[in-house]
Amino acid sequence: MLSRELRTLIYDANSSLVDTGRFPDSWFEQYQSTLGKIANIYDGASWPKDVFAALHYVSTHMCLRYNARKESVAARIAETESTLGRIHLETDVFFWTAVTRVPHWNTESLLGADEAALISLCFGGLSPVQPVTEETSFVEWKNLYQECLGKIQEKVRRDDHWTKWLCIAFHFAAFYVDLYQQQNIALNHDRECVTTDSVVPSVVSRLSDCIENQRVLRLIEVWLESANICRNSTGVPQLGEPRPRTRQFISVRTATELLIQSSIEAAHV
């Protein structure tokens, strides 16, 4: 099973990163091969939720293992950081490319109303990725998002497969939105492009047929362009100054990650 293959790869990488700060030999090539198998086998509108959860982990959490090792020995390993950048880009390009090949999220036969509402909160006109986003707006958006999570939680825990649009919405809300809420980021084309990988403009161009919100598209582009930047302690690239806060930081990551994890655990009970 591909989920078992992914779990083995993750276990091997985590162990090696903690022990040596490096990936096992040929790990990235094996991971690329597994991604290719997933793309070929699951070419429909959904992924097995444990496959998505594993890929989500690789994209967003594996770097934290390396960060812990780096801090404990006070030394960076350029080769590992380069590989992490390739992993980040490869995985997220895989995610975004996949959703451009399935029906739009507002297709009634694909999603229920509550799932479509959550996805729309991420990528539609109500997305918190706005030119000026006040803290009160973040609070309102968080409440709407968590209300949608509450409505769909029993279904996603019960289902073995999740639609690709729902998967990428979870991924986007937990980390991309977190980045935007944490830091003042100029979503314009004047900022320096960190990666010159030609695949990024191509992916964003295809996404423009699915996502009309231009600021959401630009945030996706900035995230992909920043794949080679080391992630901070929260798992996001450091791209801008912290947003000024007058109250406790607001994030939907915890609720999203708990739902993903509890759904996987429920499937193995």
LINCOR-V674047 format. One record per residue. N is the residue number from 1. RES is the residue in three letters. OMEGA is omega in degrees with one decimal (NA if undefined). NEAR is the number of other ideal C-beta (glycine too) atoms within 12 Angstrom. Layout:
n:res:omega:near
N:RES:OMEGA:NEAR
N:RES:OMEGA:NEAR
//
This chain:
n:res:omega:near
1:MET:-178.7:15
2:LEU:178.5:26
3:SER:177.5:29
4:ARG:178.1:16
5:GLU:178.1:24
6:LEU:-180.0:33
7:ARG:178.2:23
8:THR:178.4:20
9:LEU:-179.3:35
10:ILE:179.3:34
11:TYR:-178.6:21
12:ASP:-179.6:27
13:ALA:-179.5:37
14:ASN:-179.5:28
15:SER:-177.8:20
16:SER:179.6:25
17:LEU:-180.0:34
18:VAL:-176.0:24
19:ASP:-171.4:18
20:THR:-175.5:23
21:GLY:-177.8:29
22:ARG:172.9:28
23:PHE:173.6:36
24:PRO:178.6:23
25:ASP:176.3:14
26:SER:-177.4:15
27:TRP:-176.5:31
28:PHE:178.4:30
29:GLU:176.7:18
30:GLN:179.4:23
31:TYR:176.7:35
32:GLN:179.5:23
33:SER:179.4:19
34:THR:176.0:33
35:LEU:178.5:35
36:GLY:177.6:18
37:LYS:179.7:21
38:ILE:180.0:34
39:ALA:-178.0:25
40:ASN:-175.1:13
41:ILE:-176.0:18
42:TYR:-177.8:30
43:ASP:177.6:16
44:GLY:-172.9:19
45:ALA:-175.3:24
46:SER:171.9:28
47:TRP:165.5:38
48:PRO:-173.2:28
49:LYS:179.0:35
50:ASP:175.1:33
51:VAL:177.1:38
52:PHE:-176.8:40
53:ALA:179.1:37
54:ALA:179.0:37
55:LEU:176.6:44
56:HIS:178.1:40
57:TYR:-179.2:33
58:VAL:-176.5:45
59:SER:-167.7:43
60:THR:-173.3:38
61:HIS:-175.8:34
62:MET:179.3:39
63:CYS:-178.5:38
64:LEU:175.0:26
65:ARG:178.5:33
66:TYR:-179.8:38
67:ASN:179.6:27
68:ALA:177.9:20
69:ARG:-178.4:29
70:LYS:-179.6:27
71:GLU:-176.7:17
72:SER:-178.8:14
73:VAL:179.1:16
74:ALA:179.7:9
75:ALA:177.8:15
76:ARG:176.9:18
77:ILE:-174.0:22
78:ALA:-178.4:16
79:GLU:179.6:18
80:THR:-179.3:31
81:GLU:176.1:28
82:SER:179.2:22
83:THR:177.2:33
84:LEU:177.6:42
85:GLY:178.3:31
86:ARG:177.9:29
87:ILE:-179.9:40
88:HIS:-177.6:42
89:LEU:-177.3:36
90:GLU:-175.9:35
91:THR:-176.4:42
92:ASP:172.3:41
93:VAL:175.5:37
94:PHE:179.6:37
95:PHE:-173.2:41
96:TRP:176.8:40
97:THR:-178.4:30
98:ALA:-176.5:34
99:VAL:176.6:37
100:THR:-176.4:26
101:ARG:179.0:22
102:VAL:179.5:27
103:PRO:179.1:21
104:HIS:-174.6:26
105:TRP:-178.7:35
106:ASN:174.5:22
107:THR:-171.5:17
108:GLU:-177.8:12
109:SER:-176.7:13
110:LEU:-172.5:23
111:LEU:170.1:32
112:GLY:-175.9:25
113:ALA:-176.9:17
114:ASP:176.2:24
115:GLU:178.9:33
116:ALA:179.0:28
117:ALA:179.1:26
118:LEU:179.6:43
119:ILE:178.5:41
120:SER:177.0:30
121:LEU:179.8:37
122:CYS:-168.7:42
123:PHE:-176.6:39
124:GLY:-175.6:28
125:GLY:179.8:17
126:LEU:178.3:24
127:SER:179.1:37
128:PRO:179.3:40
129:VAL:-175.4:37
130:GLN:-179.7:24
131:PRO:176.2:18
132:VAL:-177.8:14
133:THR:179.3:27
134:GLU:179.1:19
135:GLU:179.2:20
136:THR:178.2:15
137:SER:175.6:21
138:PHE:-179.8:31
139:VAL:-179.6:22
140:GLU:-179.8:19
141:TRP:179.4:33
142:LYS:179.8:31
143:ASN:178.4:20
144:LEU:-179.4:26
145:TYR:-177.7:39
146:GLN:173.8:26
147:GLU:176.3:19
148:CYS:177.6:35
149:LEU:-179.8:38
150:GLY:-177.8:19
151:LYS:-175.6:20
152:ILE:-170.1:33
153:GLN:-179.9:25
154:GLU:179.8:16
155:LYS:-177.3:26
156:VAL:175.4:38
157:ARG:-178.2:23
158:ARG:-175.0:16
159:ASP:175.8:26
160:ASP:179.8:21
161:HIS:173.8:23
162:TRP:176.8:41
163:THR:-177.3:37
164:LYS:177.9:40
165:TRP:178.0:40
166:LEU:177.9:44
167:CYS:-176.0:45
168:ILE:174.9:42
169:ALA:175.6:44
170:PHE:-178.5:45
171:HIS:-178.7:43
172:PHE:-177.1:44
173:ALA:-174.8:44
174:ALA:-173.8:36
175:PHE:-179.0:41
176:TYR:178.1:46
177:VAL:176.9:38
178:ASP:177.3:36
179:LEU:-177.5:36
180:TYR:179.4:39
181:GLN:-177.4:38
182:GLN:-167.1:31
183:GLN:172.3:29
184:ASN:-176.7:20
185:ILE:176.7:32
186:ALA:-179.3:18
187:LEU:177.2:31
188:ASN:-175.9:14
189:HIS:177.6:15
190:ASP:-176.8:9
191:ARG:-178.6:18
192:GLU:176.2:15
193:CYS:-174.9:21
194:VAL:176.3:23
195:THR:179.9:27
196:THR:-178.4:14
197:ASP:-174.9:24
198:SER:-178.5:15
199:VAL:-174.7:23
200:VAL:178.3:32
201:PRO:-180.0:22
202:SER:179.4:17
203:VAL:-179.0:33
204:VAL:177.8:32
205:SER:178.5:19
206:ARG:178.6:21
207:LEU:-178.5:36
208:SER:175.1:21
209:ASP:-177.0:15
210:CYS:-174.5:31
211:ILE:-177.8:36
212:GLU:-177.9:18
213:ASN:-174.2:27
214:GLN:179.8:22
215:ARG:173.8:28
216:VAL:177.9:37
217:LEU:-178.8:31
218:ARG:176.7:31
219:LEU:176.1:43
220:ILE:-180.0:44
221:GLU:179.2:37
222:VAL:179.0:36
223:TRP:-179.2:45
224:LEU:179.0:39
225:GLU:-175.4:34
226:SER:-175.9:34
227:ALA:-176.1:38
228:ASN:179.1:28
229:ILE:178.5:29
230:CYS:-180.0:28
231:ARG:178.4:34
232:ASN:-174.1:23
233:SER:177.9:15
234:THR:176.0:24
235:GLY:178.1:35
236:VAL:178.2:37
237:PRO:178.1:37
238:GLN:-173.8:20
239:LEU:-176.2:29
240:GLY:177.9:22
241:GLU:177.9:11
242:PRO:174.2:17
243:ARG:175.1:23
244:PRO:-176.8:12
245:ARG:174.0:16
246:THR:179.1:12
247:ARG:-178.0:12
248:GLN:-179.2:11
249:PHE:-176.0:21
250:ILE:178.8:30
251:SER:174.8:30
252:VAL:-176.2:37
253:ARG:-175.2:34
254:THR:-179.1:20
255:ALA:-179.6:27
256:THR:-178.6:38
257:GLU:178.5:26
258:LEU:178.7:22
259:LEU:178.2:37
260:ILE:-175.8:36
261:GLN:-179.2:26
262:SER:178.0:22
263:SER:177.8:34
264:ILE:178.8:28
265:GLU:179.5:15
266:ALA:-178.7:22
267:ALA:-176.4:22
268:HIS:178.3:16
269:VAL:NA:9
//
